């Protein structure tokens, strides 16, 4: 491993693909991320549905949703960091004949486990997964805190305007 992906101890973090039993921990880390963005507003009503969605999606071999995680050292069942991503199928476009697009979300590290290279290692695993699937374009929404990590991995700001409708 190069120095970028090594932890302070000099060892690369051990990243693994998430499994259905990680769903609760993935949601716990997502809640930490949402709280840091001030988007959760203390509402945890979404969490049971998200656990169920993750359990189902992570049980499908070769599915379009995956997660990569780093376990907290000496704390079985507790995740230190995670990243979740999906493959979206759209119509083709110039430079993307198959219409495959990746979306990265829930990049989160437990506050006690930060600055150890865990999120970077998870992101690198997810980017490898996208490459293996032939996904040529990957999007994400970056927080101010996360933007330097994403930039160092090659992400650049886009000019695409975003709009949203809540039904």
C-alpha positions, 0 to 999 in steps of 0.5 A: 500500500502507498503511504496515502492509504496507510493508517498512523500505525503504518498499516493499511486499514482492513476494508471488507464488503458489508454484509446484512448483519452490518445494517444497524451499524451502517445506519448508525454511521449514516445518522452521525453523518446526517447530524454533522450536516444538520439534516437529521434534526433529531428525527430517527423515524427513517432508521428502521426502514433504512436498516431493512433496505440495507439488509435486503440489498446487501443480501443480493450477490452482484446487486446494485447497492454495496457498502465497504466498511472498516471494523473498530479495532477490538470492538466486534460488531462495531464499525469504525467507518463506511461508504455506501454506493449504488449503480444507477441504470440510465440511458446512454450518453456521450462517453457513457454508452451503457448509461451506468452511473455510480452514486456515493453516499453515507461516507462516515467515520465514527468520531472516535475513529477519525483521521486514520485513513478509514474513509479513504480506504473504504472509498478506494474499495468502492471505486474499485467496485465501480471499475469492476462493474464498468461504471464510468461516472460517479457522483457524490455530494461533498460536505466541506469536511469531505471535499478534500478527500474526494478531490484527492481521489480525483473528484471534481466539482460539476456545473450540473444544476440540481433541483429537487421535488419532495412529494 
